[in-house]
Amino acid sequence: MEKTRALKILSDLIAIPSINDQEAQVADYLADLFAGYPAQIQRVRYAPGRDNLVVTIGDHGPLLGFSGHEDVVAVDSSKDWDYPPFTATMKDDKLYGRGASDMKSGLAAMVVAMLDLLDGKQPLDGRIRLLASVGEETGEYGAAQLTEAGYASELQGLVIGEPTDLHIRVTHKGVIDYRVESLGKSVHSSQPSLGKNAILPLVEFVHQAQITLSQDNQVDEILGSLTHVVSQIQGGAQINTVPAHAWLTGNIRTIPAYPNELVMQQLDDIVHHLNSQGAQLKITYSYPEPPLPNQGQTALAQLASQVLQEQFQLQGDLTAGMGATDASEYHHVPNLPIIIVGPADGTTDHQPNEFVSIDKYLLGCKFYEKFARAFWQKFTVNH
Ligand SMILES: [Zn+2]
């Protein structure tokens, strides 16, 4: 594909402000690109205006998945930007705009690779399925929906195009966001025995959670240990009143050896224990995301490394990430190897003046194409 068309596809995607909604416009745009080709196009609606898109090309052979999310994070203040966030601006080797890095460049490069494969003279010796998801930035529920509906079940390998500067990310931490509400009884602070202080059980919860979560000495050789941050706390109405209500939130980054289920069980146990002593605590979790166990030994990761080294003279090294991705959901498919490789370097994700290197983006388009061919060749069963 001409450079200008590959850049136009990315620019068009950036012009759609798909901030955790309006993903259907991204799906419409991508579906249009495949109109007229022998491609199977399926929309999977999450909510009105919010469509996941599944595009499958090829009619036989090994099935490789390409995954990218359609949503982007909000722009806090466009005053902090030197360029308009929802118009792609190219300057020197950089293309600026919201999602240029995270991750419309990865999504666009995968689509360009698929179109190039369809336009190429060589026959397709395998299949590719693009999984374009909604809501990655707020809980990976698009990927969860696609996984549950079986769209990833037959994949023999999956590449996620999140920014990695074309290094191969083979593992990442999981996430648990939690909130604890505490109820008490409000009275004048001169007679505290008549009321019930909502703050004190929260303090006790923090104390016990800190002790419990640091007792487990599991350390992942690449990811390190679990981390826990109590991130917000609030309660009480005024200085001379026993507080009737208080709450706090926490953020935990988990590792495969200390899984989400165990962490949540331990926090639940603390709440039950404190409630049995008279507290009125309630803990809730929003979209906990499991960690991605190390994929470094899979044939998929090894092949990606080989292609990056031999065909692109890049390092092809295996790396780790701290943030969760759609891999947390797709990993629920048994025996599905997953790697994360994307063209952007990720240094400006979720920040003003987000950009991708134009050279790297175009290299990413080529990488996905070459990698698909190498995958088909390697995973074709010879009869
Ligand atoms: Zn992302």
Residues whose N, C-alpha, C, O or C-beta is under 5 A from the ligand:
A	BS01	ZN	D102 M103 E162
